[in-house]
């Protein structure tokens, strides 16, 4: 550093102070401009989506959210009707199924990797979990379509033959087994959010100060009691944040679902029949759509945008809250 | 000192002495400890199985179709054997390159702003906006770029052969937008870790702020920034949804960014969903190449961080 000083004689010139001030000003404002670009981009995105959807927003209003007819009429006189409910339903149910499976397993994995696993196993296992979070969704979709669906076909057939006669639960398994179904979507989605949930929860659990753990051991707690008490309690809101971030990913996930869900508006509550989500509907129809149909699809995108923003904001809030708490704990 | 103040004795909380622990209670606690630890191990095993299977199938089925032809030929029509994913690999590289030209300067300079000047309300708002952008589903980025970069262009050109002008420019734009939040936040976090003494030292030697920030601060945070960049590239290389309506797809080799262009993820998607067995096999090959690319990028990213320390 010091040796390189003489190579920059301009720094020692008389008027170098003014130069430095101008160049620093230019530097500051250019970094500022790039940071501000993000704000413009996000605002533009929202406005553009709304503008593109507005014909359809005006035409259908909020009834769009509850209507379940999606019909492009060939007759020019009778208007097209579009409704988002089957797709909203598909998005919510597939994400719920995914969390139902992924949360207990992901949390168990996180606890194991952060607390219980032998030291030599932690680094490679954690790296593997992180790598799997980086595998693109189209690869999970490929695997789900060509490997998982043929593999669960016998189970689906068995469920549709035997479980559909059970009084209440049976509705979930009514109809014939079709392979591409809500069930397949939930499974693939669970596999996809699992590494994410366990990686983030593991970080949160690792952030608990070791004194908490040691204090519990000092009081004679067993390992599980130490985990259940101080460790999980002080990382609770962080873990909930991780779960909600996982939910946000599941809600917006497109490709893997499009490849395994069958892309037909869900007509009944059966897990065995095909369904569609907001994102899969967009992926399948958007490229060929035009006019009113395209505007209705933009409205779908707007709904999805709204849902994910709310869920994400909620998760961030929890995680910020949690990081404040952890700082407090460290100060003690 | 006030002599009337009583001497502080450490206050001992009055705790009812615990009854001597019965051996049955101890056994119960031991049992629940073992059961729960076992369940955590079981959860880990359950988690590993499907994840392992995904990698296993991608490797086994992918290696089957690996051949020079896979990298040197374009895909043939469904039903014909042979052919490869050359056009898709080239398209992905081209669009990732375009995306980097857009995403890296914005991300890195924006990240520098956040760490060096961003301790104010504006910085907070920008941070929030990057989090929002990071959370937006990728397909919505695709819809957005379609409506700003594909639709206006097609309305302007009104070409008869190509009513909708999908292009690699639009695809690169969509991927570039997706890249910004990751690069920006990792740059910010890494640059903030550079000790203040280094900045002050440079300024004390008469260096200008911009020069010291770019040379000294960014220079010493180089490894971390490269890690962030590599991870961002790994992330966008596998994105399918933002490309579906921006770069769309093609069966031909294309080097012109204003034409519609194939990419590995989109080709994997369309080949996997086609009923043709040979196309399905090629999709496994594409997935293998894609995962290998991402694995290499992640390992490089790890290596870059390690050499920094």
Interface residues (C-beta under 8 A of the other chain):
Chain A: X1 X2 X5 X11 X12 X19 X20 X23 X24 X26 X27 X28 X30 X31 X32 X34 X35 X36 X37 X38 X39 X41 X42 X44 X45 X48 X49 X52 X104 X105 X106 X107 X108 X109 X111 X112 X113 X116 X117 X125 X127 X128 X129 X130 X131 X132 X134 X135 X136 X137 X138 X139 X140 X141 X142 X143 X145 X146 X147 X191 X194 X195 X198 X222 X223 X224 X225 X227 X228 X248 X251 X252 X253 X254 X255 X258 X259 X279 X282 X283 X286 X287 X297 X298 X301 X304 X305 X308 X309 X311 X312 X313 X316
Chain B: X29 X30 X32 X33 X36 X37 X39 X40 X41 X42 X43 X44 X46 X47 X48 X50 X51 X53 X54 X55 X57 X58 X105 X106 X109 X110 X112 X113 X114 X116 X117 X118 X122 X123 X125 X126 X128 X129 X130 X131 X132 X133 X135 X136 X137 X138 X139 X140 X141 X143 X144 X146 X147 X148 X164 X177 X180 X181 X184 X201 X202 X205 X206 X207 X208 X209 X210 X211 X213 X214 X216 X231 X234 X235 X237 X238 X239 X240 X241 X244 X245 X248 X265 X268 X269 X272 X273 X280 X283 X284 X287 X290 X291 X294 X295 X298 X302
